[in-house]
Amino acid sequence: MNQKNIYLKTNKIVREVKSNKKLTYSEYIRTDSLLALQDACCKGGLNHHDEHLFIVVHQLFELNFKQVLFELDSVKELMQDISEYNPHVFKVIVERLNRASFLFKNSLSTFDMLELMHPSNFLEFRDFIGPGSGFQSIQMREIELLMGLEDKERDQNIDIHSGIKEDIYYERYMKRKSEKSLKVILEEWLDKVIFPKVPSTFKDNFLKATADNIRFQQNKWNNVNNEKSIQKQVSATEQWLDGKEHCVSKSSVLVCPFQKQSSFIHNNISELKDIALESSDKLGARRKAILFINCYRHQNPELQDYADLIDSLLSLEESLILWRSRHATMVENFIGIRVGTGGTGLSYLQATQKYRIFKDLWQARSYYLAPSYLPSLLY
């Protein structure tokens, strides 16, 4: 991939003067159009002074979402062409993922702006804006799809298509739904590019190091050495590494695999909500690839770039979770547990905080070891 093309929207910039008219600031960012969008003319105008703030805040959110989509679309395009290692490309991917993460985190302060309005003032115009709702934000749904959230992983009590089928951007939403997500592209990359790089001895070395780590912790923390307990925990780790155990509860909340001496070992995998249709061998290969990258990130510049990509994807999802959490808190402050204007409410918003898109990346955090426990990389 040509380095310049990563930044330019076209292959070549034509530097020719198309007009002698001098460009002004307001013309460039279309200030006149932008400032005419807060009058609520679609419902006959504003019903309360604070409604203007309410509209501005939600427009800020949508502008942030637009930029997030802009960044993630470019990341998706670049990630579809990383079968060969190019440090510059990885640097740009990580930069843009981090930018998208920052946009979510920075928009948390926008909720603070909204809370400059007292809840009682919101109630003065709330009746007039229903059944319109933030639940109908097509761009938020697009972000979820682009990252890789599937319908089966959502709150099944809510029809995600409710209220958005009539939206002018619904076709765009459906197009997104038919396309590959960042999650799928990541999984294909781990399967086809990274796993072949994993040494055949990695699993055995990792399990031995896991036992050494647990043994040291038992001696240091509790002055005991329970080999039976150690083997149970190593067995749970091996199950996860081989793709035979999904370390998630039915609500998709991550659970520590070593909780209560490895009591979290399910005998009936069919009870778990997110069972993959793929083979355990393929899932195990992906998980080994993730742990290999992170265990040896400091020994190889290429692996460091791969690890930075994984960390940036986790940071992106973390920032989305933080945004959802702040949103739910704000809603609870404004309307408590009553039903929202779009038919959802606090319970739905709280349920979305449990969503995890990059599940294997999150679960791998339960198994990481300090690199000093593992033998050095020989290539």
C-alpha positions in Angstrom: 0.0 0.0 0.0 1.4 3.4 -1.0 2.2 5.4 2.1 0.8 8.7 0.7 -2.6 7.0 -0.1 -3.2 6.3 3.6 -3.7 10.0 4.2 -5.0 11.4 0.9 -8.6 10.9 -0.1 -7.5 10.8 -3.7 -4.3 9.5 -5.3 -3.2 12.9 -6.3 -3.9 16.5 -5.2 -4.4 18.8 -8.2 -3.2 22.2 -7.2 -5.1 24.4 -9.6 -7.2 27.5 -8.8 -10.8 26.8 -9.6 -12.1 30.1 -8.4 -10.7 33.5 -7.7 -13.1 34.0 -4.9 -11.5 34.1 -1.4 -12.7 31.4 0.9 -14.1 32.5 4.2 -14.3 30.6 7.5 -18.1 30.5 7.5 -18.2 29.2 3.9 -15.7 26.5 4.6 -17.6 25.0 7.6 -21.0 26.1 6.4 -21.8 28.1 9.5 -25.1 29.4 8.1 -26.4 25.8 7.6 -25.0 24.6 10.9 -26.5 27.4 13.0 -30.0 26.9 11.5 -30.4 23.4 12.9 -31.4 24.1 16.5 -34.8 25.7 16.1 -36.9 22.4 16.3 -38.9 23.6 13.4 -40.0 20.0 12.7 -42.4 20.2 15.7 -43.3 23.9 15.5 -40.3 25.4 17.4 -38.9 25.3 20.9 -41.1 24.7 23.8 -38.6 25.7 26.5 -35.4 27.7 26.8 -33.4 24.6 27.8 -34.5 22.7 24.8 -32.0 24.6 22.7 -29.2 23.1 24.9 -30.7 19.7 24.6 -30.6 19.8 20.8 -27.1 21.2 20.7 -25.8 18.5 23.0 -27.3 15.7 20.9 -26.0 17.2 17.7 -22.5 17.2 19.3 -22.9 13.5 20.0 -23.9 12.8 16.4 -21.0 14.9 15.1 -18.7 12.8 17.3 -20.3 9.6 16.0 -19.7 10.8 12.5 -16.0 11.3 13.1 -15.8 7.9 14.9 -17.3 6.2 11.8 -14.9 8.2 9.6 -11.9 6.9 11.5 -13.2 3.3 11.9 -14.1 3.1 8.2 -10.5 4.0 7.3 -9.2 1.5 9.9 -11.4 -1.3 8.4 -10.0 -0.5 4.9 -6.4 -0.7 6.2 -6.9 -3.8 8.2 -8.2 -5.7 5.2 -4.7 -5.4 3.7 -2.3 -6.3 6.6 -1.4 -9.8 5.6 2.1 -8.5 5.1 3.7 -6.5 7.9 4.1 -2.8 7.3 5.1 -0.8 10.5 3.8 2.4 9.0 0.4 1.0 8.3 0.1 -0.4 11.8 1.1 3.0 13.2 -1.7 4.7 11.3 -4.3 2.0 12.2 -3.4 2.5 15.9 -3.5 6.3 15.6 -7.0 6.2 14.2 -8.3 3.7 16.7 -6.9 5.8 19.5 -8.5 8.9 17.9 -11.9 7.1 17.9 -11.4 6.1 21.5 -10.6 9.7 22.5 -13.7 11.0 20.7 -15.9 8.7 22.9 -14.0 9.6 26.1 -14.0 13.3 25.3 -17.7 13.3 24.7 -18.3 12.2 28.3 -18.0 15.9 29.2 -20.9 16.6 26.9 -23.2 14.8 29.4 -22.0 17.3 31.9 -23.2 20.1 29.6 -26.6 18.4 29.4 -26.8 18.2 33.2 -26.5 22.0 33.4 -30.2 21.7 32.7 -32.4 20.7 35.7 -34.5 17.5 35.2 -37.7 19.5 35.9 -36.9 21.8 32.9 -36.4 18.7 30.7 -39.8 17.5 31.7 -41.3 20.8 30.4 -40.6 19.8 26.8 -40.1 16.0 27.0 -43.7 15.3 26.2 -43.3 17.1 22.9 -40.3 15.2 21.5 -41.6 11.6 21.8 -41.6 9.1 20.4 -38.3 10.4 19.1 -35.4 8.9 21.1 -31.6 8.5 21.2 -32.3 4.8 20.8 -33.1 5.7 17.2 -29.5 7.0 16.5 -28.6 5.3 13.3 -24.9 6.3 13.7 -24.6 4.5 17.1 -26.1 1.4 15.5 -23.6 1.7 12.7 -20.7 2.0 15.1 -21.9 -1.2 16.9 -22.2 -3.0 13.5 -18.8 -1.8 12.3 -17.1 -2.9 15.5 -18.8 -6.3 15.3 -21.8 -6.4 17.7 -24.3 -9.0 16.5 -28.0 -9.0 17.1 -27.9 -12.3 19.0 -25.6 -10.6 21.6 -28.0 -7.7 22.2 -30.7 -7.5 24.9 -33.3 -9.8 23.4 -36.1 -8.0 25.1 -35.6 -5.1 22.7 -36.3 -5.0 19.0 -33.3 -3.1 17.7 -35.1 -2.2 14.4 -38.0 -0.6 16.4 -38.2 3.0 15.6 -35.5 3.1 13.0 -37.1 1.4 10.0 -38.6 4.7 8.9 -35.3 6.6 9.3 -33.8 8.1 6.1 -30.5 6.3 6.9 -32.0 2.9 7.5 -30.7 1.6 4.1 -27.3 2.6 5.1 -27.7 0.7 8.4 -28.7 -2.4 6.5 -25.8 -2.1 4.2 -23.5 -2.0 7.2 -25.1 -5.1 8.5 -24.2 -7.0 5.4 -20.5 -6.0 5.5 -17.5 -7.5 7.4 -16.9 -6.0 10.8 -13.6 -5.1 12.5 -14.1 -8.1 14.7 -14.4 -10.5 11.8 -11.4 -8.9 10.0 -9.4 -9.2 13.2 -10.3 -12.8 13.7 -9.3 -13.7 10.1 -6.0 -11.9 10.6 -5.3 -13.8 13.8 -6.2 -17.1 12.1 -4.3 -16.7 8.8 -1.4 -14.4 9.7 -0.5 -14.7 13.3 -1.2 -18.3 14.4 1.3 -19.7 11.8 3.9 -17.6 13.6 3.2 -19.2 17.0 5.9 -21.7 18.0 4.7 -25.3 18.4 6.1 -25.2 22.0 4.2 -22.1 23.0 1.2 -23.9 24.6 3.3 -26.2 26.7 5.6 -23.4 27.8 2.6 -21.2 28.6 0.9 -23.9 30.7 4.1 -24.6 32.6 4.6 -20.9 33.3 1.0 -20.6 34.4 1.6 -23.4 37.0 4.8 -21.7 38.2 3.0 -18.4 38.5 0.1 -19.8 40.6 2.6 -21.8 42.7 4.6 -18.7 43.5 1.4 -16.7 44.3 0.2 -19.5 46.7 3.5 -19.6 48.5 3.9 -15.8 48.7 0.3 -14.9 49.5 -1.0 -17.8 51.6 2.1 -19.8 52.5 0.6 -22.9 51.0 1.3 -25.2 48.0 -1.8 -26.9 46.8 -0.8 -28.9 43.7 -4.4 -30.2 43.1 -5.7 -26.6 43.0 -2.8 -25.6 40.7 -3.6 -28.4 38.2 -7.3 -27.4 38.2 -6.4 -23.9 37.3 -3.9 -25.0 34.6 -6.6 -27.3 33.2 -9.1 -24.4 33.0 -6.4 -22.4 31.2 -5.7 -25.3 28.7 -9.5 -25.6 28.0 -9.6 -21.9 27.1 -6.5 -22.1 25.0 -7.9 -25.0 23.1 -11.2 -23.2 22.4 -13.1 -25.8 24.5 -14.3 -23.4 27.2 -16.0 -20.0 26.8 -15.1 -17.9 29.9 -18.3 -15.9 29.9 -21.5 -16.0 31.8 -25.0 -16.2 30.2 -25.2 -12.4 30.4 -21.8 -12.0 28.6 -20.1 -10.6 31.7 -16.5 -11.7 31.9 -15.8 -14.1 34.8 -12.4 -14.8 36.3 -11.4 -18.4 35.4 -9.6 -18.9 38.7 -12.4 -17.7 40.9 -12.8 -20.0 44.0 -10.1 -22.4 42.9 -11.3 -22.7 39.3 -14.9 -23.4 40.2 -15.9 -21.7 37.0 -15.7 -24.8 34.9 -18.8 -25.6 32.9 -19.5 -29.2 32.0 -22.3 -28.3 29.7 -21.1 -25.8 27.1 -24.5 -25.6 25.5 -25.7 -23.6 28.4 -23.5 -20.7 27.4 -25.1 -17.9 25.4 -22.3 -17.1 22.9 -21.2 -20.5 21.7 -19.4 -20.2 18.4 -20.4 -22.3 15.4 -16.7 -22.5 14.4 -14.5 -25.4 15.5 -12.7 -25.4 18.8 -9.4 -25.9 16.9 -10.0 -22.6 15.0 -11.0 -20.7 18.2 -8.0 -22.2 20.1 -5.6 -21.1 17.3 -6.9 -17.6 17.6 -6.6 -17.5 21.4 -3.1 -18.8 21.3 -2.2 -16.1 18.7 -3.6 -13.4 21.1 -1.6 -14.7 24.1 1.5 -15.2 22.0 1.4 -11.6 20.8 1.0 -10.2 24.3 3.5 -12.4 26.0 6.3 -11.6 23.6 5.4 -8.1 22.6 8.6 -6.7 24.2 10.9 -9.1 22.5 10.1 -8.2 18.9 9.2 -4.9 17.3 6.7 -6.6 14.9 4.9 -8.3 17.8 4.9 -4.9 19.6 2.9 -3.4 16.7 0.5 -6.3 16.7 0.0 -5.9 20.5 -0.6 -2.2 20.1 -3.3 -3.0 17.6 -5.0 -5.4 20.1 -4.7 -2.9 22.9 -6.2 -0.1 20.7 -9.2 -2.2 19.9 -9.8 -3.0 23.5 -9.4 0.7 24.4 -11.9 1.5 21.7 -14.5 -0.8 23.2 -13.6 0.3 26.7 -14.4 3.9 25.7 -17.7 2.8 24.3 -18.5 1.1 27.6 -17.6 4.2 29.5 -19.9 6.2 27.2 -22.8 3.8 27.7 -22.3 3.9 31.5 -22.3 7.8 31.6 -25.4 7.8 29.4 -27.2 5.5 31.7 -26.2 7.5 34.8 -27.4 10.7 33.2 -30.8 9.1 32.2 -31.3 7.9 35.7 -30.6 11.4 37.0 -33.1 12.9 34.6 -36.0 10.5 34.5 -35.2 7.7 37.0 -36.6 4.3 36.0 -39.6 5.5 33.9 -40.0 4.5 30.3 -38.1 6.6 27.8 -39.7 8.5 24.9 -38.7 5.7 22.5 -40.1 2.9 24.7 -36.8 1.8 26.3 -35.4 3.1 29.5 -32.7 2.7 32.2 -32.8 -1.1 32.4 -32.0 -1.3 28.7 -29.2 1.2 28.9 -27.7 -0.7 31.9 -27.9 -4.0 29.9 -25.8 -2.5 27.1 -23.0 -1.8 29.5 -22.5 -5.6 29.6 -22.0 -6.0 25.9 -18.6 -7.2 24.8 -17.6 -7.3 21.2 -14.0 -8.4 21.3 -14.7 -11.2 23.7 -11.5 -13.2 23.1 -9.4 -10.1 23.7 -11.2 -9.4 26.9 -11.0 -13.0 28.1 -7.3 -13.2 27.3 -6.7 -10.6 30.1 -7.6 -13.3 32.6 -4.8 -15.5 31.4 -1.9 -13.2 30.7 1.4 -13.8 32.4 4.3 -11.6 33.2 6.7 -12.2 30.3 9.5 -13.1 32.7 7.8 -16.4 33.4 8.2 -17.5 29.8 11.3 -18.6 27.9 12.8 -16.1 25.5 11.7 -16.1 21.9 14.2 -18.0 19.7 13.5 -16.3 16.4 
